[in-house]
Amino acid sequence: MSTGAGTDGGDGRRRWRREEVAREAGVKVRNLRYYQERGLLPPPRREGRIAWYSEDHLTRLRLISDLLGRGYTVNGIGELLAAWEQGGGISQLLGLEREMTRDWVREEPVTMTRAELRELFGPGATAEHTRRAAELGYVRVDGDRVTYPSRRLLEATVALVRQGMPLGEILDAGEFVQEQADALADRFVGLFRRHVIGADGLGSLSATQLDHVREAAAALRPVAGEVMASEFARAMGRRVEAEVAELLRTEQ
């Protein structure tokens, strides 16, 4: 549920061009235009020839995708959004979506040239490594420019390479960590969906219940992170202790 950096619109809110907001929402550009034609998506704000889409556009696109995934038709979604808007519930629902999705990822991106990338990682780094890192979402490549969305992951990778670990094996480990993180996120979200939102979904909740969901989502962010960090630290402690004991035995 992460949100890309976008561009600061000058009021502290992010904004995106058409292709950017479509990519962030996980929809095709032609679908975005179709939603606008059908009245599901308000028109963007224009500055000259540039069409700018706001956080509200992105939120609504994600809501449309979610409803389509639950089996709603485009016409049904239009009627549902219209009903929510007439009742004043759409702003609360969109506000809830922003609250539930914001602040999970706070990263500082780093952009460099391919030459700077090769200098950073040394001769062991290949074009195949860059391609695979892009597939895993660790980098974005645009011509000669390479962007790491996460400075922390970049610095961790560089540190491991400088300790002599092959970049290919680091990427293998990263893919494994991603799979495990996805499984953990699925478990947490599943618990939240069943026990906080309920089987009937957001559309059936009252204003008071939506406020409760918002508060629960805000509380979940630090709890989920702390649980994962604590459990991983405990697991590392156990594993390193066992490894050291094994190394001492082999030296005897």
Protein Blocks (a to p, Z undefined) as FASTA:
>chain_A
ZZcfbjaehnopacddfklmmmmnopafklmmmmmmnopaccdddehjaccddfklmmmm
mmmmmmmmnopafklmmmmmmmmmmnopmmmmmmmmmmmmgoklccddddddfklmmmmn
ommbcfklmmmmmmnopaccehjaccdfblklmmmmmmmmmnopafklmmmmmmmmmmmm
mmmmmmmmmmmmmmmnomnojmlpcfklmmmmmmmmmmmmmmmmmmmmmmmmmmmmmmmm
mmmmmmmmmmZZ
